[in-house]
Amino acid sequence: MLFVQCCSLGLQLILCITDNWLSYRATWNAQNRELALRDAGIGPYEDTNDRNALVVKRVDNVMMREGSEWYIRQAKELPKTGSSHS
């Protein structure tokens, strides 16, 4: 029984790491997209006087969203981890 619990916990950790990695990669891609849009002066950067200020604001929003989603993912994992030890 202990072996099954250990394997289950190990699988949960691997899946959690995979979910986090996918989310981090999506955040990285979103940041790079914003930089490319800024450099090209297209999309939301087309009609602005200060592209740098806008890119900082938009990338900050991406980072804040990732931080919030990370906390949500961690909160969902806590009950699973806690219940496997009981």
Rosetta constraint file for C-alpha pairs under 8 A:
AtomPair CA 1 CA 5 HARMONIC 6.37 0.50
AtomPair CA 2 CA 6 HARMONIC 6.12 0.50
AtomPair CA 3 CA 7 HARMONIC 6.14 0.50
AtomPair CA 4 CA 8 HARMONIC 6.02 0.50
AtomPair CA 5 CA 9 HARMONIC 6.10 0.50
AtomPair CA 5 CA 84 HARMONIC 6.82 0.50
AtomPair CA 6 CA 10 HARMONIC 6.06 0.50
AtomPair CA 7 CA 11 HARMONIC 6.11 0.50
AtomPair CA 8 CA 12 HARMONIC 6.23 0.50
AtomPair CA 9 CA 13 HARMONIC 6.27 0.50
AtomPair CA 9 CA 81 HARMONIC 7.24 0.50
AtomPair CA 9 CA 84 HARMONIC 7.43 0.50
AtomPair CA 10 CA 14 HARMONIC 6.30 0.50
AtomPair CA 11 CA 15 HARMONIC 6.15 0.50
AtomPair CA 12 CA 16 HARMONIC 6.05 0.50
AtomPair CA 13 CA 17 HARMONIC 6.13 0.50
AtomPair CA 14 CA 18 HARMONIC 6.19 0.50
AtomPair CA 15 CA 19 HARMONIC 6.13 0.50
AtomPair CA 16 CA 20 HARMONIC 6.12 0.50
AtomPair CA 17 CA 21 HARMONIC 6.03 0.50
AtomPair CA 18 CA 22 HARMONIC 6.15 0.50
AtomPair CA 19 CA 23 HARMONIC 6.21 0.50
AtomPair CA 20 CA 24 HARMONIC 6.05 0.50
AtomPair CA 20 CA 70 HARMONIC 7.48 0.50
AtomPair CA 21 CA 25 HARMONIC 6.03 0.50
AtomPair CA 22 CA 26 HARMONIC 6.21 0.50
AtomPair CA 23 CA 27 HARMONIC 6.25 0.50
AtomPair CA 23 CA 66 HARMONIC 7.42 0.50
AtomPair CA 24 CA 28 HARMONIC 6.18 0.50
AtomPair CA 24 CA 66 HARMONIC 7.55 0.50
AtomPair CA 25 CA 29 HARMONIC 6.19 0.50
AtomPair CA 26 CA 30 HARMONIC 6.14 0.50
AtomPair CA 27 CA 31 HARMONIC 6.22 0.50
AtomPair CA 27 CA 62 HARMONIC 6.67 0.50
AtomPair CA 27 CA 63 HARMONIC 7.17 0.50
AtomPair CA 27 CA 66 HARMONIC 6.82 0.50
AtomPair CA 28 CA 32 HARMONIC 6.28 0.50
AtomPair CA 29 CA 33 HARMONIC 6.07 0.50
AtomPair CA 30 CA 34 HARMONIC 6.30 0.50
AtomPair CA 30 CA 59 HARMONIC 7.96 0.50
AtomPair CA 30 CA 62 HARMONIC 7.25 0.50
AtomPair CA 31 CA 35 HARMONIC 6.40 0.50
AtomPair CA 31 CA 59 HARMONIC 5.82 0.50
AtomPair CA 31 CA 62 HARMONIC 7.26 0.50
AtomPair CA 32 CA 36 HARMONIC 6.19 0.50
AtomPair CA 33 CA 37 HARMONIC 6.13 0.50
AtomPair CA 34 CA 38 HARMONIC 6.11 0.50
AtomPair CA 34 CA 55 HARMONIC 6.51 0.50
AtomPair CA 34 CA 58 HARMONIC 7.48 0.50
AtomPair CA 34 CA 59 HARMONIC 7.04 0.50
AtomPair CA 35 CA 39 HARMONIC 6.10 0.50
AtomPair CA 35 CA 55 HARMONIC 6.97 0.50
AtomPair CA 36 CA 40 HARMONIC 6.12 0.50
AtomPair CA 37 CA 41 HARMONIC 5.87 0.50
AtomPair CA 37 CA 42 HARMONIC 5.45 0.50
AtomPair CA 37 CA 43 HARMONIC 6.47 0.50
AtomPair CA 37 CA 44 HARMONIC 7.85 0.50
AtomPair CA 37 CA 45 HARMONIC 6.78 0.50
AtomPair CA 38 CA 42 HARMONIC 6.72 0.50
AtomPair CA 38 CA 45 HARMONIC 5.61 0.50
AtomPair CA 38 CA 51 HARMONIC 6.17 0.50
AtomPair CA 38 CA 52 HARMONIC 7.62 0.50
AtomPair CA 38 CA 55 HARMONIC 6.75 0.50
AtomPair CA 41 CA 45 HARMONIC 5.07 0.50
AtomPair CA 41 CA 46 HARMONIC 4.99 0.50
AtomPair CA 41 CA 51 HARMONIC 7.86 0.50
AtomPair CA 42 CA 46 HARMONIC 4.58 0.50
AtomPair CA 44 CA 48 HARMONIC 7.64 0.50
AtomPair CA 45 CA 51 HARMONIC 5.88 0.50
AtomPair CA 45 CA 54 HARMONIC 7.44 0.50
AtomPair CA 48 CA 54 HARMONIC 7.97 0.50
AtomPair CA 50 CA 54 HARMONIC 6.52 0.50
AtomPair CA 51 CA 55 HARMONIC 6.10 0.50
AtomPair CA 52 CA 56 HARMONIC 6.21 0.50
AtomPair CA 53 CA 57 HARMONIC 6.29 0.50
AtomPair CA 54 CA 58 HARMONIC 6.14 0.50
AtomPair CA 55 CA 59 HARMONIC 5.90 0.50
AtomPair CA 56 CA 60 HARMONIC 5.91 0.50
AtomPair CA 57 CA 61 HARMONIC 6.35 0.50
AtomPair CA 58 CA 62 HARMONIC 6.44 0.50
AtomPair CA 59 CA 63 HARMONIC 6.25 0.50
AtomPair CA 60 CA 64 HARMONIC 6.08 0.50
AtomPair CA 61 CA 65 HARMONIC 6.08 0.50
AtomPair CA 62 CA 66 HARMONIC 6.27 0.50
AtomPair CA 63 CA 67 HARMONIC 6.19 0.50
AtomPair CA 64 CA 68 HARMONIC 6.20 0.50
AtomPair CA 65 CA 69 HARMONIC 6.11 0.50
AtomPair CA 66 CA 70 HARMONIC 6.03 0.50
AtomPair CA 67 CA 71 HARMONIC 6.42 0.50
AtomPair CA 68 CA 72 HARMONIC 6.38 0.50
AtomPair CA 69 CA 73 HARMONIC 6.16 0.50
AtomPair CA 70 CA 74 HARMONIC 6.16 0.50
AtomPair CA 71 CA 75 HARMONIC 6.08 0.50
AtomPair CA 72 CA 76 HARMONIC 6.28 0.50
AtomPair CA 73 CA 77 HARMONIC 6.42 0.50
AtomPair CA 74 CA 78 HARMONIC 6.36 0.50
AtomPair CA 75 CA 79 HARMONIC 7.58 0.50
AtomPair CA 76 CA 80 HARMONIC 7.42 0.50
AtomPair CA 77 CA 81 HARMONIC 6.25 0.50
AtomPair CA 78 CA 82 HARMONIC 6.03 0.50
AtomPair CA 79 CA 83 HARMONIC 5.93 0.50
AtomPair CA 80 CA 84 HARMONIC 6.31 0.50
AtomPair CA 81 CA 85 HARMONIC 6.85 0.50
AtomPair CA 82 CA 86 HARMONIC 6.98 0.50
